[in-house]
Amino acid sequence: MNAKLLERMSTRVSLSPEVRLQQILEALALAIPGSRSLAVGDPNGLPVVSLDRGPNTMAATAMATLAMTAAKNVCVTLGLEHAEDVLIESRGWKVLVQSLGNGFTFLVVLEASVNLGLVKIEVERLCKELREVLDEMM
């Protein structure tokens, strides 16, 4: 199909929030070389949407929710501004958890060699879109 026809077709079709969330995660995966797993978790730690690149997505989203809750508790105890993200690093990997608001979290598991600064730029840019879609769903 030619590009103009595809553009006209896409403007007529209204995508469901779930499909839009999936598309945003796919865009993030393409923008972040070295990403192993990406997921959005709800306030209960259950996956809302994920690019399943590993067997433990449900456990990972639950732990991402716990990590953000723990970070918020630390900030309250120390009288600090709320945490926007949590980073866990090891020799072979990194895990970045970003708060999406209202208890929702974004999780990405990365290879250790990725440039974290560039990752955070892409994550921040596309997490805005994730927030907008999640707000529409509520």
N, C-alpha and C positions, 0 to 999 in steps of 0.2 A: 504494500500500500504506500501511497505517497504521503509525505509529511503533512501536507495541508489536510488531507482526508483524516489522518490520525488525530490531528489537532481538533478538527470539528467534532469527531466522535468523542474525544475525551472531554470536551466542554459540555456535551449533552448528558454524559453519564455522571451520576452523583455516586461517589464511592462511599461505602459504609465506613464508620470510624475504625472498625477493626482492620479493614483493608488499608486504610490510610496509615494506621499505626505500623502495619507490616511493611508498607512502602518506605516509611521513614527509617525503620530499622535496616532495611536493605540498603538505603542510601548511606546510612552510617557505616555499614559493613564495607561498602565500596570506598568510602572516604577514609577509612581507617585500616590500612594494610596491617596485618598482624592481629586483627581481632579474631578471637576464637569463638566467643559466644556473646550474644546481646539479648537483653530481655527487659521488659517493663513488668514490675510487680505491683500488685494492688496493696492497699493498707494492711491486709491480712497476710501478705507475703506470697500470695498466689500469682502465678504468671498471667498477665493479661495478654501479652503477645511476646513471641521470642523467635529468634533465629536459632533453632536448636542445632548447635554445633557440638553438643556434648550430652551425656546421659543424665546429668543432674540439674536440669533447669529449674525444677520445682524447688529443690533444696537450695539452689543458689539464690532464687528470688526471695525465699524466706529469710535466708541469712543476710541478704542485702537490706531487707526491711529492718532486721535486728541491728545491723551495723549502723544504719542511719539513726535508729532510736537511741542506741548507745552513744553515738556522737552528740546527739541533741542533749542527752542527759549530762554528758561531760561539760558541754558548753553552759548549760544552766547552772551546774554546780560551781563552775569557775567564773561565772558571771560574764561569759563571752557572748558575742554575737552568734547566732545559730550557724551550724555547719551547712555548707552548700553541697559538699561531697566528702566521700571517704575514699582513701587510697590505701590498698594493701599491696605490698611489694614482696617479691621473692626473687631468687636468682633466675628462675625460668619463666616467670609470669608476673603480671600486675592485674589487679582488680580495681576498677573505678566504679563507685556507686554514687549516683547523683540524685538528689532529692528533686522530685517533680512537683512537689506541693500536694496537699491533701492526703499525705501518707503514701503516695505513689513513688516508686523508685525506678531509676534506670540503672542497669548493670551491664558492664562490658568487661569481659576477660580478655586480656591482651598478652601478646608475647612480650618478654622482658625488654627486647631491643627497640620497641616503638618509642617514638619521640612523644613524651607525655604532654609537652606544651601544645603540639599540633593536635593531639588527641582531644585535649580539653577544649580547644577552640572549636573543633568540629562537633563535639558533644554538646557544648553550650549552644551552638547555633541550631542544631537539630532538636535539642531538648525543648526549645521554645515551641517548636511545632508539635512535639509530643504533648506538651502541656495544653496547647490549644485544642487538640483533638480530645484529650481526656476531659477537659472542661465541657466540651460539647456532649460527651457521653453522660455526664452527671446531671 
